[in-house]
C-alpha cells in the first residue's frame, strides 16, 4: 500500500487517467459523477491516484487539491500488475502507456491487494475515473 492514511471515514481512492492538457473542469466533473454513482462523499476519499507520467498534470493535481487529499502516482509496470483485477482492461491504453488501465489500476494499487473496485472506469471525452475501497479490517 502507498503512503496514504486510511481510517474509518477515508477508505476510498479515486483513480484518474487523462490525456495531457485535459481541462481541470472536465476531470472535476467526471470525478463528481463517479462519486455520485458510487454513492460516496468526497470526504470519504483518502487519495487520488494515477500513472507516474501524469505527476505534473494540472487536472489531476486540481482534483486532489479540491478534495484536500494527496495525489499518488505509480509507474506503468506497477499498474500493469493490477490487470487481473481490472473490470475494463484496454489494449488501446496498453499501447499508449504500457499498462492495461490507469484509473482502475491506480485506485487498486493505492490501496493494495485487499482493495476492491466500487466503481469501474467511467469516461469523459479526455479522462477516465474509477473508485476503489478497502475495508478497515484489511487496512
C-alpha positions in Angstrom: 0.0 0.0 0.0 1.2 3.5 -0.7 1.8 6.2 1.9 -1.9 7.3 2.3 -3.8 7.4 5.5 -6.8 5.1 5.8 -9.3 5.5 8.6 -13.0 4.8 9.3 -14.0 7.9 7.2 -11.4 7.9 4.5 -11.0 4.5 2.8 -11.7 5.2 -0.8 -9.3 6.2 -3.6 -10.3 7.9 -6.9 -8.2 6.6 -9.7 -7.7 9.1 -12.6 -6.4 8.9 -16.1 -6.4 11.7 -18.6 -4.9 13.0 -21.8 -2.2 15.7 -21.3 -3.7 19.1 -21.1 -7.2 17.9 -20.2 -9.1 20.9 -18.7 -9.4 20.5 -14.9 -13.1 21.3 -15.1 -13.6 18.2 -17.2 -11.8 15.9 -14.7 -13.6 17.5 -11.7 -17.0 17.0 -13.3 -16.1 13.3 -14.1 -14.9 12.8 -10.5 -18.1 14.3 -9.1 -20.1 12.0 -11.4 -18.1 8.9 -10.2 -18.5 9.8 -6.6 -22.2 10.2 -7.1 -22.5 6.9 -9.0 -20.6 5.2 -6.2 -22.7 6.8 -3.5 -19.8 8.2 -1.6 -19.0 11.7 -0.5 -15.7 13.4 -1.3 -14.8 13.4 2.3 -14.6 9.6 2.1 -11.5 9.9 -0.2 -8.1 9.1 1.2 -6.2 10.0 -2.1 -6.4 10.3 -5.8 -4.1 8.1 -7.8 -2.8 8.0 -11.4 0.1 7.0 -13.6 3.6 8.4 -13.0 3.6 10.2 -16.3 0.8 12.4 -15.1 2.6 13.5 -11.9 2.6 17.2 -13.0 -0.8 17.1 -14.8 -2.8 20.2 -13.6 -6.2 18.4 -13.8 -5.1 15.6 -11.5 -3.5 17.9 -9.1 -6.6 20.1 -9.1 -8.8 17.2 -8.1 -6.5 16.2 -5.3 -6.4 19.8 -4.1 -10.2 20.1 -4.3 -10.7 17.1 -2.0 -7.7 18.0 0.2 -6.1 14.6 -0.3 -2.7 13.5 -1.6 -2.1 12.6 -5.2 -0.2 9.3 -5.5 1.4 8.0 -8.7 2.6 4.6 -9.9 4.7 3.6 -12.8 3.2 1.6 -15.7 4.8 -1.7 -14.5 3.0 -1.4 -11.1 -0.3 -0.6 -12.8 0.1 -3.5 -15.2 0.4 -5.8 -12.2 -3.2 -4.9 -11.4 -4.5 -6.1 -14.8 -6.1 -9.4 -13.4 -8.3 -7.2 -11.1 -9.4 -4.7 -13.7 -13.1 -4.6 -14.9 -12.2 -2.8 -18.1 -8.7 -3.7 -19.4 -7.8 -1.9 -22.6 -5.3 -2.9 -25.3 -5.5 0.8 -26.6 -4.4 2.1 -23.2 -1.6 -0.6 -23.1 -0.4 0.5 -26.5 -0.3 4.2 -25.3 1.1 4.0 -21.8 2.3 0.4 -21.1 -0.5 -0.8 -18.9 -4.0 -2.1 -19.5 -5.7 0.5 -17.4 -4.9 3.7 -15.5 -7.9 4.8 -13.4 -8.9 1.3 -12.1 -5.3 0.1 -11.7 -4.2 3.2 -9.9 -7.1 3.2 -7.5 -6.4 -0.5 -6.7 -2.6 0.0 -6.4 -3.1 2.8 -4.0 -4.9 0.6 -1.5 -3.1 -2.7 -2.0 -4.1 -6.3 -2.5 -7.3 -6.2 -0.4 -8.8 -3.3 -2.2 -11.9 -3.7 -4.4 -13.4 -1.6 -7.2 -16.5 0.1 -6.1 -17.0 1.7 -9.5 -15.3 0.6 -12.7 -13.9 3.1 -15.1 -16.2 5.8 -16.5 -15.1 8.1 -19.2 -15.5 11.7 -20.4 -14.0 12.9 -23.7 -10.4 13.1 -22.4 -10.4 11.4 -19.0 -11.3 8.2 -17.0 -12.2 7.8 -13.4 -12.7 4.7 -11.1 -13.2 4.3 -7.4 -11.7 1.6 -5.1 -12.1 1.0 -1.4 -10.7 -1.1 1.4 -12.4 -2.4 4.5 -10.9 -1.2 7.8 -10.3 -4.7 8.9 -8.0 -5.1 5.9 -6.2 -1.8 6.1 
